[in-house]
Amino acid sequence: MLLIPTELRESKIHGVGVFYTGKEVIPAGKLIWWFQVGFDQSWTEDQILALPTQAQRHLYYNVWKSRRSGLYLLCADNLKYVNHSYSPNTHFIDGPSKQFEANCYSYTVIEPGQEITQNYREFDAVGESELWEKLEKSLGIERAAFDKEVYG
């Protein structure tokens, strides 16, 4: 759950991005997102494979696999639209115990109006998942084209 005000806007990085709309500068090291049970969602591989095809397609493009829990996570707010950057202004730090997902903190100062960015490879283990191969085959999705679009 995002803890800062944001909105979606056209991004210079890729398509739509998430922009900070607060009036104050966010200092480096500030908590800006956590996985909120009951708001954000999580699934096992078997749960995703049991869903209807259209739901699987939606999740293919919108979930990330937690390096911490191994579950597939879907942010219920704008965070799911954050663009990838190899020099992001946020980063993930593990929570206090294995039962909690990693939390997202500002890595640098974030100015009002600035786009929020993340390095997907820091927290997302999707590329290490056999589920994606299964979904690509059953849904007819070409992963290489998807990766090129997202990571450049």
Stockholm file with secondary structure:
# STOCKHOLM 1.0

chainA/1-152         MLLIPTELRESKIHGVGVFYTGKEVIPAGKLIWWFQVGFDQSWTEDQILALPTQAQRHLYYNVWKSRRSGLYLLCADNLKYVNHSYSPNTHFIDGPSKQFEANCYSYTVIEPGQEITQNYREFDAVGESELWEKLEKSLGIERAAFDKEVYG
#=GR chainA/1-152 SS CBCSCEEEEECSSSSEEEEECCSSCBCTTCEEECCCBTTBEEECHHHHHTSCHHHHHHHHHHCEEBTTTCCEEECSSGGGGCEECSSCSEEEECCSSTTSCCEEEESSCBCTTCEEEECGGGTBCGGGCHHHHHHHHHHTCCHHHHHHHHHC
#=GC SS_cons         CBCSCEEEEECSSSSEEEEECCSSCBCTTCEEECCCBTTBEEECHHHHHTSCHHHHHHHHHHCEEBTTTCCEEECSSGGGGCEECSSCSEEEECCSSTTSCCEEEESSCBCTTCEEEECGGGTBCGGGCHHHHHHHHHHTCCHHHHHHHHHC
//
